[in-house]
Amino acid sequence: MNEEWWERPTCFICDYGWIILLIIILALALFFTRNLWMPLLGL
């Protein structure tokens, strides 16, 4: 079967879902530990 580039299904979430999950986890970790790192930045 000879597929062209437009016939191939593309799925951003399927290919890069782990990056999205990593960003969410890091954002939540920064949010819940803000009392630890915000005083170090002087905020």
C-alpha positions as CSV (number, residue, x, y, z in Angstrom):
1,M,0.0,0.0,0.0
2,N,1.5,3.3,-1.1
3,E,0.2,6.1,1.0
4,E,0.8,9.8,0.4
5,W,1.4,12.3,3.1
6,W,-2.2,13.6,3.2
7,E,-3.6,10.1,3.6
8,R,-1.7,9.4,6.8
9,P,-3.7,10.2,9.9
10,T,-2.1,12.8,12.1
11,C,-2.7,13.0,15.8
12,F,-0.9,15.6,17.9
13,I,-2.2,14.3,21.2
14,C,-1.3,10.7,20.3
15,D,2.3,11.6,19.4
16,Y,3.0,14.3,22.0
17,G,0.6,13.5,24.8
18,W,3.5,12.7,27.2
19,I,4.8,16.3,26.8
20,I,1.4,17.7,27.7
21,L,1.1,15.5,30.7
22,L,4.6,16.5,31.8
23,I,3.8,20.2,31.5
24,I,0.6,19.7,33.6
25,I,2.5,17.8,36.3
26,L,5.3,20.3,36.5
27,A,2.8,23.2,36.7
28,L,0.9,21.5,39.5
29,A,4.2,20.8,41.3
30,L,5.2,24.4,41.1
31,F,1.8,25.6,42.2
32,F,1.7,23.3,45.3
33,T,5.3,24.1,46.3
34,R,5.1,27.9,45.7
35,N,5.5,28.5,49.5
36,L,9.0,27.0,49.2
37,W,10.4,28.6,46.1
38,M,8.6,32.0,46.0
39,P,10.5,33.4,49.1
40,L,13.8,32.4,47.4
41,L,12.9,34.6,44.5
42,G,11.9,37.5,46.7
43,L,8.3,37.4,45.7
